[in-house]
Amino acid sequence: MRAWWVAQPGPIDSGPLASGERPDPVPGRGEVLVRVRTCGVCRTDLHLAEGDLAPRRPGVIPGHEVVGDVVRNGRDATRFRPGERVGVAWLGGTCRSCRFCLRGQENLCLAPTFTGWDRDGGYAELLTVAEDFAYRIPDSFRDEEAAPLLCAGIIGYRALLRADLPAGGRLGIYGFGASAHLAAQIALYQGARVYVMTRSGQARQLALDLGATFAGGAEEEPPEPLDAAILFAPAGGLVPPALRALDRGGTLAVAGIHLSDIPPLHYASELFQERQLRSVTANTRADGEEFFRIAAEIPLRPTTVAYPFEAADQALRDLAADRVTGAAVVRVSS
């Protein structure tokens, strides 16, 4: 099969990815083999390629927003039939026995596996996935629309839950890429007012087109105090201004897997009056199932930019340079 893999982690312009032929994977017990149609391009893929996330093994194939068709089942795999369209997301497996798994917090599992980090991902024509970690995708979404839902969408939804936004409240969003523009649509659907702070002029326009009340620069002060906020940009320097923008009792959720260092916080102006700072770690499968139900109900409409499979590395370069408005998606096969 054709594939891209992390050859030598480093700055994206140094060419950390290599492409070529790799052996076709074989589904193990409880797994299915999937022929990839599309794969979303996530900032986590960029962190992996550049070494912010150390690859778990040499030559790992990135990609964890995968839409494809089941080719065949491994031993004891019965959930899907060959030919069914499925989605493969970031969380690829859990231990099922640690204290977190047993109390329904599998996103905090002590021994998880992740697609495109531990397991080979979707920057390839084929991949395998544990059948109970694959999703059925609503028919209302085309392949290119469905791909970013599998991480950007699910994680954005998880971040929205962690932000504790009250009904009809004011939500601040810092950074407005793939995940943010989907979370914003959910918040608007639920009756919130959305205030977007981001450095990209095109992203600010997209936010306004989607119905945001305000769109300003990354560190700009919103016109009203915020009841909740989500930081999607991987910039720790935005944490203090985001906390200052919160009203009393507000919560800031940090959605990224990687964040640059947070500057020292000033307690009185940034944390006092019961402001909260929370992180977001992966998601549970229950989050994913609930998200897809809501996404189909709205329905969500991802803004996507498509790249041919041969240009997967260019998609990552464009993402690094903020040249992508919405979500980048690689077309792997028809």
GUMI-698514 format. One record per residue (C-alpha): residue number from 1; x, y, z. Coordinates in steps of 0.1 Angstrom, whole numbers, plus 5000, padded with zeros to 4 digits. Layout:
<sites>
(NUM, (X, Y, Z))
...
</sites>
This chain:
<sites>
(1, (5000, 5000, 5000))
(2, (5010, 5036, 4996))
(3, (5017, 5055, 5028))
(4, (5033, 5085, 5045))
(5, (5052, 5081, 5077))
(6, (5074, 5100, 5101))
(7, (5110, 5094, 5090))
(8, (5128, 5120, 5111))
(9, (5109, 5144, 5133))
(10, (5118, 5180, 5128))
(11, (5104, 5213, 5115))
(12, (5078, 5207, 5089))
(13, (5098, 5225, 5062))
(14, (5127, 5201, 5068))
(15, (5106, 5172, 5053))
(16, (5101, 5150, 5084))
(17, (5076, 5128, 5065))
(18, (5086, 5101, 5039))
(19, (5063, 5084, 5014))
(20, (5064, 5051, 4996))
(21, (5052, 5015, 4998))
(22, (5045, 4998, 5030))
(23, (5032, 4962, 5036))
(24, (4995, 4959, 5038))
(25, (4983, 4955, 5074))
(26, (4965, 4924, 5086))
(27, (4936, 4927, 5110))
(28, (4941, 4909, 5143))
(29, (4915, 4894, 5166))
(30, (4886, 4918, 5171))
(31, (4899, 4941, 5144))
(32, (4887, 4952, 5109))
(33, (4908, 4961, 5079))
(34, (4897, 4995, 5064))
(35, (4904, 5010, 5030))
(36, (4909, 5047, 5036))
(37, (4888, 5071, 5016))
(38, (4898, 5104, 5033))
(39, (4918, 5114, 5063))
(40, (4916, 5147, 5081))
(41, (4948, 5167, 5088))
(42, (4950, 5175, 5125))
(43, (4974, 5198, 5144))
(44, (4984, 5167, 5164))
(45, (4998, 5152, 5132))
(46, (5019, 5184, 5129))
(47, (5031, 5180, 5165))
(48, (5040, 5144, 5158))
(49, (5059, 5152, 5126))
(50, (5078, 5181, 5142))
(51, (5087, 5161, 5174))
(52, (5066, 5181, 5199))
(53, (5050, 5147, 5204))
(54, (5077, 5120, 5204))
(55, (5068, 5092, 5180))
(56, (5060, 5060, 5200))
(57, (5078, 5039, 5174))
(58, (5099, 5045, 5143))
(59, (5082, 5050, 5110))
(60, (5047, 5055, 5125))
(61, (5020, 5065, 5100))
(62, (5001, 5096, 5112))
(63, (4964, 5104, 5108))
(64, (4934, 5098, 5131))
(65, (4905, 5114, 5113))
(66, (4899, 5085, 5090))
(67, (4869, 5076, 5068))
(68, (4869, 5044, 5049))
(69, (4853, 5011, 5040))
(70, (4856, 4978, 5058))
(71, (4875, 4954, 5036))
(72, (4874, 4923, 5059))
(73, (4871, 4913, 5094))
(74, (4897, 4897, 5117))
(75, (4890, 4868, 5139))
(76, (4859, 4873, 5161))
(77, (4851, 4907, 5146))
(78, (4814, 4908, 5138))
(79, (4803, 4944, 5144))
(80, (4807, 4955, 5108))
(81, (4801, 4940, 5074))
(82, (4826, 4943, 5045))
(83, (4817, 4974, 5025))
(84, (4803, 4994, 5055))
(85, (4817, 5029, 5059))
(86, (4833, 5035, 5092))
(87, (4853, 5063, 5110))
(88, (4885, 5058, 5129))
(89, (4894, 5084, 5156))
(90, (4923, 5093, 5179))
(91, (4915, 5069, 5208))
(92, (4924, 5035, 5194))
(93, (4923, 5013, 5225))
(94, (4922, 5012, 5263))
(95, (4932, 4987, 5289))
(96, (4895, 4983, 5301))
(97, (4907, 4974, 5336))
(98, (4923, 5005, 5352))
(99, (4905, 5026, 5377))
(100, (4896, 5052, 5351))
(101, (4882, 5027, 5326))
(102, (4861, 5010, 5353))
(103, (4845, 5043, 5363))
(104, (4837, 5054, 5327))
(105, (4866, 5078, 5322))
(106, (4884, 5058, 5295))
(107, (4899, 5090, 5281))
(108, (4922, 5090, 5312))
(109, (4931, 5053, 5308))
(110, (4966, 5044, 5322))
(111, (4975, 5023, 5292))
(112, (4957, 5037, 5261))
(113, (4967, 5034, 5224))
(114, (4962, 5061, 5199))
(115, (4956, 5060, 5162))
(116, (4985, 5076, 5143))
(117, (5008, 5076, 5173))
(118, (5008, 5040, 5187))
(119, (4989, 5024, 5158))
(120, (4995, 5033, 5122))
(121, (4970, 5058, 5110))
(122, (4952, 5071, 5080))
(123, (4980, 5087, 5059))
(124, (4979, 5053, 5041))
(125, (4956, 5034, 5018))
(126, (4948, 5008, 5045))
(127, (4947, 5006, 5083))
(128, (4934, 4983, 5110))
(129, (4912, 4993, 5139))
(130, (4897, 4975, 5169))
(131, (4860, 4971, 5158))
(132, (4847, 4986, 5191))
(133, (4867, 5017, 5186))
(134, (4853, 5025, 5151))
(135, (4823, 5047, 5146))
(136, (4793, 5045, 5123))
(137, (4791, 5078, 5104))
(138, (4757, 5093, 5097))
(139, (4748, 5091, 5060))
(140, (4742, 5129, 5059))
(141, (4780, 5136, 5058))
(142, (4801, 5132, 5028))
(143, (4836, 5116, 5032))
(144, (4854, 5150, 5032))
(145, (4829, 5164, 5057))
(146, (4830, 5134, 5080))
(147, (4868, 5132, 5083))
(148, (4874, 5163, 5106))
(149, (4844, 5153, 5128))
(150, (4865, 5123, 5140))
(151, (4889, 5144, 5160))
(152, (4883, 5181, 5155))
(153, (4846, 5176, 5160))
(154, (4847, 5151, 5189))
(155, (4874, 5170, 5208))
(156, (4857, 5203, 5202))
(157, (4826, 5188, 5217))
(158, (4845, 5174, 5247))
(159, (4861, 5209, 5252))
(160, (4827, 5225, 5251))
(161, (4815, 5201, 5279))
(162, (4846, 5209, 5299))
(163, (4840, 5246, 5296))
(164, (4808, 5244, 5315))
(165, (4790, 5269, 5293))
(166, (4756, 5279, 5309))
(167, (4725, 5279, 5288))
(168, (4724, 5310, 5266))
(169, (4758, 5320, 5278))
(170, (4787, 5339, 5262))
(171, (4815, 5316, 5249))
(172, (4849, 5328, 5240))
(173, (4870, 5308, 5214))
(174, (4907, 5314, 5211))
(175, (4920, 5302, 5177))
(176, (4896, 5293, 5150))
(177, (4907, 5262, 5130))
(178, (4892, 5228, 5124))
(179, (4880, 5220, 5159))
(180, (4869, 5256, 5168))
(181, (4847, 5261, 5138))
(182, (4828, 5229, 5147))
(183, (4825, 5236, 5184))
(184, (4812, 5271, 5176))
(185, (4784, 5256, 5155))
(186, (4773, 5234, 5184))
(187, (4774, 5263, 5209))
(188, (4754, 5285, 5185))
(189, (4729, 5257, 5180))
(190, (4725, 5254, 5217))
(191, (4717, 5291, 5220))
(192, (4751, 5306, 5231))
(193, (4766, 5338, 5219))
(194, (4801, 5332, 5205))
(195, (4831, 5355, 5206))
(196, (4861, 5345, 5186))
(197, (4897, 5357, 5191))
(198, (4922, 5346, 5164))
(199, (4951, 5360, 5144))
(200, (4938, 5349, 5109))
(201, (4916, 5374, 5091))
(202, (4900, 5346, 5070))
(203, (4892, 5327, 5102))
(204, (4876, 5357, 5117))
(205, (4854, 5361, 5086))
(206, (4844, 5324, 5088))
(207, (4834, 5329, 5124))
(208, (4812, 5358, 5116))
(209, (4797, 5339, 5086))
(210, (4788, 5311, 5110))
(211, (4770, 5335, 5133))
(212, (4796, 5347, 5159))
(213, (4787, 5379, 5177))
(214, (4823, 5391, 5176))
(215, (4856, 5382, 5159))
(216, (4888, 5400, 5169))
(217, (4925, 5395, 5172))
(218, (4941, 5367, 5192))
(219, (4947, 5388, 5223))
(220, (4919, 5413, 5218))
(221, (4895, 5418, 5247))
(222, (4860, 5407, 5239))
(223, (4833, 5434, 5242))
(224, (4816, 5415, 5271))
(225, (4828, 5393, 5300))
(226, (4827, 5356, 5290))
(227, (4809, 5329, 5309))
(228, (4832, 5302, 5294))
(229, (4861, 5300, 5270))
(230, (4880, 5274, 5250))
(231, (4916, 5277, 5240))
(232, (4922, 5258, 5207))
(233, (4954, 5276, 5197))
(234, (4985, 5258, 5210))
(235, (4998, 5291, 5225))
(236, (5002, 5292, 5263))
(237, (5006, 5329, 5261))
(238, (4969, 5332, 5254))
(239, (4959, 5317, 5288))
(240, (4963, 5349, 5308))
(241, (4942, 5371, 5285))
(242, (4916, 5344, 5281))
(243, (4913, 5341, 5319))
(244, (4910, 5379, 5323))
(245, (4882, 5379, 5298))
(246, (4861, 5355, 5320))
(247, (4833, 5367, 5341))
(248, (4832, 5356, 5378))
(249, (4829, 5318, 5380))
(250, (4839, 5313, 5344))
(251, (4859, 5283, 5331))
(252, (4887, 5282, 5305))
(253, (4892, 5248, 5288))
(254, (4924, 5241, 5270))
(255, (4917, 5218, 5241))
(256, (4951, 5209, 5227))
(257, (4973, 5179, 5233))
(258, (5004, 5202, 5231))
(259, (5007, 5238, 5245))
(260, (5036, 5262, 5247))
(261, (5045, 5273, 5282))
(262, (5020, 5293, 5301))
(263, (5034, 5326, 5316))
(264, (5031, 5332, 5353))
(265, (4995, 5339, 5362))
(266, (4984, 5369, 5383))
(267, (4960, 5355, 5409))
(268, (4938, 5385, 5416))
(269, (4930, 5394, 5380))
(270, (4932, 5360, 5363))
(271, (4921, 5333, 5388))
(272, (4903, 5349, 5417))
(273, (4865, 5350, 5419))
(274, (4863, 5313, 5412))
(275, (4876, 5314, 5376))
(276, (4888, 5279, 5366))
(277, (4914, 5266, 5342))
(278, (4909, 5230, 5329))
(279, (4926, 5207, 5304))
(280, (4909, 5184, 5279))
(281, (4923, 5149, 5274))
(282, (4912, 5128, 5245))
(283, (4875, 5117, 5247))
(284, (4855, 5087, 5256))
(285, (4836, 5067, 5230))
(286, (4804, 5078, 5246))
(287, (4815, 5114, 5238))
(288, (4819, 5104, 5202))
(289, (4786, 5087, 5199))
(290, (4768, 5116, 5215))
(291, (4787, 5141, 5193))
(292, (4777, 5123, 5160))
(293, (4740, 5123, 5171))
(294, (4741, 5161, 5177))
(295, (4762, 5167, 5146))
(296, (4736, 5150, 5124))
(297, (4708, 5168, 5142))
(298, (4721, 5203, 5136))
(299, (4735, 5194, 5110))
(300, (4772, 5205, 5113))
(301, (4787, 5218, 5081))
(302, (4825, 5215, 5082))
(303, (4845, 5239, 5061))
(304, (4872, 5218, 5044))
(305, (4902, 5222, 5021))
(306, (4910, 5190, 5001))
(307, (4945, 5178, 4992))
(308, (4955, 5149, 4970))
(309, (4972, 5120, 4988))
(310, (5005, 5130, 4972))
(311, (5003, 5164, 4989))
(312, (4998, 5152, 5025))
(313, (5030, 5169, 5035))
(314, (5019, 5202, 5019))
(315, (4987, 5200, 5039))
(316, (5008, 5200, 5071))
(317, (5030, 5228, 5059))
(318, (4999, 5249, 5051))
(319, (4984, 5241, 5085))
(320, (5017, 5252, 5102))
(321, (5016, 5285, 5083))
(322, (4979, 5291, 5091))
(323, (4970, 5289, 5054))
(324, (4941, 5265, 5061))
(325, (4906, 5280, 5068))
(326, (4885, 5253, 5084))
(327, (4899, 5218, 5082))
(328, (4924, 5202, 5058))
(329, (4914, 5168, 5044))
(330, (4936, 5144, 5024))
(331, (4918, 5124, 4997))
(332, (4934, 5090, 4998))
(333, (4912, 5070, 4975))
(334, (4879, 5074, 4956))
</sites>
